[in-house]
Amino acid sequence: ITIHNQGEVPQEIRPHFFKEFVTHGKGKGLGLGTYSARLITNVLGGGIDFKTSSREGTTLFINLPVT
C-alpha cells in the first residue's frame, strides 16, 4: 500500500517520524497518526517506511504479509 501527500516531512522530525507525539507546525493534532500506523502494521506482521522530498512530497510504503 502506498499513500502520497504533496507535503515534505521536515528534516528535524524525520528520524522520529513513527514515534508517538511527534508533530511539527500544526495547530491541531497529537502526533499519533504515523505512530498508530506503525503499531498496526507491526501487529499485522508488516512494515512501514517513507520517503520525502520538497520536490516529490512524501510517500508512505506499507507492506503487509499475504495470508
C-alpha positions as CSV (number, residue, x, y, z in Angstrom):
1,I,0.0,0.0,0.0
2,T,1.3,3.5,-0.8
3,I,0.0,6.8,0.4
4,H,1.2,10.0,-1.1
5,N,1.0,13.6,0.2
6,Q,2.3,16.7,-1.5
7,G,4.0,18.0,1.7
8,E,7.5,17.3,2.8
9,V,8.3,15.9,6.2
10,P,10.5,18.4,8.0
11,Q,14.2,17.4,8.4
12,E,14.1,17.7,12.2
13,I,11.4,15.1,12.7
14,R,12.3,12.5,10.0
15,P,14.4,10.4,12.4
16,H,11.4,10.3,14.8
17,F,8.5,10.2,12.3
18,F,6.9,7.0,13.6
19,K,7.4,7.7,17.3
20,E,4.5,8.8,19.5
21,F,3.7,12.5,19.9
22,V,5.9,13.7,17.1
23,T,4.4,16.6,15.2
24,H,5.5,19.8,13.6
25,G,3.9,23.1,12.6
26,K,0.3,22.1,13.2
27,G,-2.2,23.9,15.4
28,K,-4.1,20.6,16.0
29,G,-3.0,17.0,16.2
30,L,-1.4,14.9,18.8
31,G,1.3,13.3,16.7
32,L,-0.2,9.8,16.9
33,G,-1.1,9.2,13.3
34,T,2.1,7.6,12.0
35,Y,2.8,6.1,15.4
36,S,-0.6,4.3,15.2
37,A,0.1,3.2,11.6
38,R,3.4,1.7,12.7
39,L,1.9,-0.1,15.6
40,I,-1.0,-1.6,13.5
41,T,1.4,-2.5,10.7
42,N,3.8,-4.3,13.1
43,V,0.9,-6.2,14.9
44,L,-0.1,-7.5,11.4
45,G,3.4,-8.7,10.7
46,G,4.3,-6.0,8.2
47,G,6.4,-2.9,7.9
48,I,6.1,0.8,7.2
49,D,8.6,3.3,5.8
50,F,8.6,6.6,3.9
51,K,10.5,8.8,1.5
52,T,10.2,12.5,1.4
53,S,11.5,15.5,-0.6
54,S,10.4,19.0,-1.3
55,R,10.2,18.2,-5.0
56,E,8.2,15.0,-4.8
57,G,6.3,15.2,-1.5
58,T,6.0,12.3,0.9
59,T,5.1,8.7,0.2
60,L,4.4,6.1,2.8
61,F,5.1,2.5,2.0
62,I,3.1,-0.1,3.9
63,N,3.9,-3.8,3.4
64,L,1.6,-6.4,4.8
65,P,2.0,-10.2,4.6
66,V,-0.3,-12.2,2.3
67,T,-2.4,-14.7,4.2
